[in-house]
């Protein structure tokens, strides 16, 4: 996205009253440098005055990473890096945060085993939508599965794990995939998850988005 506007009260360095801005670091035709944009609810603060994070889905492009040096012995993370706001699960986990593109902070996840997941929205939020669209990019050779962990809303108790769909990969080229999921019960919350079932898979740009029922 590129935006240009004429300014009537300010003249920039060139002497031309024009201002341009983009969401892609000045390169409006290169999708690799597009920045993630989050649409959240109204801003709010806790009693401590710390700001509440209203985003329903965080770090979908895995560009924020954190160091985890206290992983269980059966969990492997290259350089101890894992994606921020995502949790790990499974008997074994073997993943690597792989840098890509022209930005310093631009990663995808390469997985040989294990599951990545995060809760949809704050735990204190009302129960989640009943329908979801799951969009992601993937490549590699193996099988990746989108999962939905279902919880009671309050208190938070794990009810079951649903499969939203499996994708068999056999290519070194990125491809986009979309899956649809509808939970059969209302009044529950969910976490969205991606699991490597076999082989070595690469995933990026994972979005779990609430969707309305088709009319």
C-alpha positions as CSV (number, residue, x, y, z in Angstrom):
1,X,0.0,0.0,0.0
2,X,1.4,3.4,-1.0
3,X,-0.2,6.7,0.1
4,X,0.8,10.2,-1.1
5,X,-0.8,13.5,-0.1
6,X,-0.2,17.1,-0.9
7,X,0.6,19.3,2.1
8,X,-0.5,23.0,2.2
9,X,1.4,24.1,5.3
10,X,4.6,22.1,5.2
11,X,7.3,21.9,2.5
12,X,9.6,18.9,2.7
13,X,13.3,18.9,1.9
14,X,12.9,18.8,-1.9
15,X,10.8,21.9,-1.8
16,X,7.8,20.0,-3.0
17,X,4.7,20.0,-0.7
18,X,4.2,16.2,-1.0
19,X,4.4,13.5,1.6
20,X,4.5,9.8,0.8
21,X,4.3,6.8,3.1
22,X,3.9,3.1,2.8
23,X,3.3,0.0,4.9
24,X,6.2,-1.7,3.1
25,X,9.3,0.3,3.9
26,X,9.0,2.4,0.7
27,X,8.7,-0.6,-1.6
28,X,4.9,-0.9,-2.5
29,X,5.4,-3.7,-5.0
30,X,7.4,-6.2,-2.9
31,X,5.2,-8.3,-0.7
32,X,8.2,-9.7,1.1
33,X,8.6,-6.4,3.0
34,X,4.9,-5.8,3.8
35,X,4.4,-5.2,7.5
36,X,1.8,-7.1,9.5
37,X,-1.2,-5.0,10.3
38,X,-3.4,-5.8,13.3
39,X,-6.9,-4.6,13.9
40,X,-7.9,-4.8,17.5
41,X,-10.6,-3.6,19.9
42,X,-10.7,-0.3,21.8
43,X,-7.6,0.5,23.8
44,X,-7.8,-0.3,27.5
45,X,-5.5,-0.5,30.5
46,X,-5.2,-2.8,33.6
47,X,-5.5,-1.3,37.1
48,X,-1.7,-1.1,37.1
49,X,-2.1,1.2,34.1
50,X,-0.3,-1.3,31.8
51,X,-1.9,-1.4,28.4
52,X,-4.1,-4.3,27.5
53,X,-3.1,-6.0,24.2
54,X,-6.4,-6.2,22.3
55,X,-5.1,-8.3,19.4
56,X,-7.0,-11.5,18.9
57,X,-4.2,-13.2,17.0
58,X,-0.5,-12.4,17.6
59,X,2.7,-12.8,15.6
60,X,1.1,-14.7,12.7
61,X,4.2,-14.2,10.5
62,X,6.7,-15.4,13.2
63,X,8.8,-12.3,12.8
64,X,9.1,-11.7,16.5
65,X,11.3,-14.3,18.1
66,X,12.4,-14.9,21.7
67,X,15.2,-17.0,23.2
68,X,14.1,-20.0,25.3
69,X,16.9,-21.7,27.1
70,X,14.8,-23.7,29.5
71,X,13.1,-26.0,27.1
72,X,12.4,-29.7,28.0
73,X,15.2,-32.1,27.0
74,X,13.0,-33.6,24.2
75,X,12.5,-30.1,22.7
76,X,15.0,-28.8,20.1
77,X,15.0,-25.2,18.9
78,X,17.9,-24.0,16.8
79,X,19.8,-21.2,18.5
80,X,17.2,-21.4,21.3
81,X,14.8,-19.2,19.3
82,X,11.1,-19.7,19.2
83,X,8.2,-17.5,17.9
84,X,6.9,-15.0,20.4
85,X,3.3,-15.5,21.6
86,X,3.3,-19.1,20.5
87,X,3.6,-22.1,22.8
88,X,5.1,-25.5,22.1
89,X,3.6,-28.9,22.7
90,X,4.1,-32.6,21.9
91,X,6.2,-35.5,23.1
92,X,9.1,-34.1,20.9
93,X,9.6,-30.7,19.3
94,X,12.2,-30.0,16.6
95,X,12.0,-26.6,15.0
96,X,14.2,-23.8,13.6
97,X,13.4,-20.1,13.0
98,X,14.8,-19.5,9.5
99,X,15.5,-15.9,8.4
100,X,14.4,-14.8,5.0
101,X,13.8,-11.8,2.8
102,X,15.4,-8.4,3.0
103,X,14.2,-7.5,6.5
104,X,16.4,-8.3,9.5
105,X,13.3,-9.6,11.4
106,X,11.6,-11.8,8.8
107,X,11.4,-15.5,9.8
108,X,9.5,-18.7,8.9
109,X,9.3,-21.8,11.0
110,X,10.9,-25.1,9.8
111,X,9.5,-28.1,11.8
112,X,10.4,-31.8,11.9
113,X,8.1,-32.6,14.9
114,X,5.9,-30.9,17.4
115,X,3.1,-28.4,17.6
116,X,2.9,-24.6,17.8
117,X,-0.2,-23.0,19.2
118,X,-1.7,-19.9,20.7
119,X,-5.0,-18.9,22.3
120,X,-7.4,-16.9,20.2
121,X,-7.9,-13.6,22.0
122,X,-7.4,-12.9,25.7
123,X,-8.5,-15.6,28.1
124,X,-10.8,-13.2,29.9
125,X,-12.5,-12.4,26.6
126,X,-16.0,-13.7,25.9
127,X,-16.2,-17.1,24.1
128,X,-14.8,-17.2,20.6
129,X,-16.7,-17.2,17.3
130,X,-18.1,-20.5,16.1
131,X,-16.6,-20.4,12.6
132,X,-13.0,-19.8,11.6
133,X,-11.0,-19.5,8.4
134,X,-7.4,-20.7,8.7
135,X,-5.0,-19.3,6.2
136,X,-1.3,-20.1,6.0
137,X,1.7,-20.6,3.6
138,X,3.7,-23.8,3.6
139,X,6.4,-25.7,1.7
140,X,8.5,-28.8,2.2
141,X,8.0,-32.5,2.2
142,X,5.8,-34.0,4.8
143,X,2.4,-33.4,6.4
144,X,1.2,-30.4,8.3
145,X,-2.1,-30.3,10.2
146,X,-4.1,-27.4,11.5
147,X,-5.6,-28.2,14.9
148,X,-8.1,-26.5,17.2
149,X,-7.9,-27.0,21.0
150,X,-11.3,-26.4,22.6
151,X,-11.7,-25.1,26.1
152,X,-14.5,-24.3,28.4
153,X,-14.7,-20.5,28.8
154,X,-14.7,-20.3,32.6
155,X,-13.1,-22.0,34.2
156,X,-10.6,-22.9,31.4
157,X,-10.6,-26.6,31.0
158,X,-9.4,-28.5,27.9
159,X,-12.3,-30.4,26.3
160,X,-10.8,-31.9,23.2
161,X,-8.6,-31.3,20.1
162,X,-10.2,-31.1,16.7
163,X,-8.5,-31.4,13.3
164,X,-9.3,-28.6,10.9
165,X,-7.5,-30.3,8.1
166,X,-4.2,-31.9,6.9
167,X,-2.0,-30.8,4.0
168,X,0.5,-33.1,2.3
169,X,3.5,-31.1,1.0
170,X,6.0,-32.1,-1.7
171,X,7.5,-28.8,-3.1
172,X,10.2,-26.3,-2.3
173,X,7.9,-23.5,-3.4
174,X,5.6,-21.6,-1.1
175,X,1.9,-22.2,-1.6
176,X,-1.1,-20.7,0.2
177,X,-3.6,-22.9,1.9
178,X,-7.1,-22.2,3.4
179,X,-9.1,-24.4,5.7
180,X,-12.5,-23.9,7.3
181,X,-13.5,-24.9,10.8
182,X,-16.8,-24.7,12.6
183,X,-17.0,-25.8,16.3
184,X,-20.1,-27.7,17.2
185,X,-20.6,-26.1,20.6
186,X,-21.1,-22.5,21.6
187,X,-19.8,-20.8,24.7
188,X,-16.3,-22.3,24.4
189,X,-12.9,-20.8,23.7
190,X,-10.2,-22.1,21.3
191,X,-6.5,-22.2,20.6
192,X,-5.2,-22.5,17.1
193,X,-2.4,-24.9,16.4
194,X,-0.1,-26.1,13.6
195,X,1.5,-29.6,13.9
196,X,4.1,-31.3,11.8
197,X,2.9,-34.9,11.5
198,X,5.8,-36.2,9.3
199,X,8.8,-35.1,7.3
200,X,10.1,-31.6,7.3
201,X,7.7,-28.7,6.8
202,X,8.0,-24.9,6.6
203,X,5.1,-22.7,7.6
204,X,4.6,-18.9,7.6
205,X,1.8,-16.3,7.8
206,X,-0.6,-18.4,9.9
207,X,-3.9,-16.7,10.5
208,X,-6.9,-18.0,12.5
209,X,-9.7,-15.6,11.7
210,X,-13.3,-15.5,13.0
211,X,-15.8,-15.9,10.1
212,X,-19.5,-15.4,9.7
213,X,-21.7,-18.2,8.4
214,X,-22.2,-18.0,4.7
215,X,-25.7,-16.5,3.8
